Amino acid sequence: MRGNLTTEQIENIFKSQAICRIGFVDGLQPYVIPMTYYYDGKAIYCQTYPGKKMALIQKNPRVCVQIDIIGSMNNFQSVMANGVIEILHKQDADAARALLYENIMTLMTNTRMHHFGGENANEPEIENVEKPVMFKIVLKDRVGIFEKQ
């Protein structure tokens, strides 16, 4: 059976996951990357380093966000929403970063944060967790599909 997800099911997927894919506009070619995020019911919050994403955001802040839960090729749920990125500064960035850390970064294992191990493998290294740019994407036009057999 294949069908559309309800509004409640779409919201549950946004709230329950930690990784999304964001599609940026890069001229005539899309640029899609996975990112960790926190969802507050209206927007998702992410962090990044300066670079290609930031250059693309400055040219066009419109993006597409996609999240899926895949059990198998014929057992999945997928949601998508369009949105506009807003770069956060000072107190807004600090508040968003706190939400991201409290809700998402605790899912990172020591192996992930310390892929080379070392004597301080139990202590998080801030440069592997905190990135200098915080942004939010206010979501619009949310849709979702599922397939289940």
Secondary structure as GFF3:
##gff-version 3
##sequence-region A 1 149
A	DSSP	beta_strand	2	4	.	.	.	ID=ss1
A	DSSP	alpha_helix	7	16	.	.	.	ID=ss2
A	DSSP	beta_strand	19	26	.	.	.	ID=ss3
A	DSSP	beta_strand	29	36	.	.	.	ID=ss4
A	DSSP	beta_strand	38	39	.	.	.	ID=ss5
A	DSSP	beta_strand	43	48	.	.	.	ID=ss6
A	DSSP	alpha_helix	52	59	.	.	.	ID=ss7
A	DSSP	beta_strand	62	72	.	.	.	ID=ss8
A	DSSP	beta_strand	75	88	.	.	.	ID=ss9
A	DSSP	alpha_helix	90	103	.	.	.	ID=ss10
A	DSSP	three_ten_helix	105	107	.	.	.	ID=ss11
A	DSSP	alpha_helix	110	113	.	.	.	ID=ss12
A	DSSP	alpha_helix	126	129	.	.	.	ID=ss13
A	DSSP	beta_strand	133	147	.	.	.	ID=ss14
###
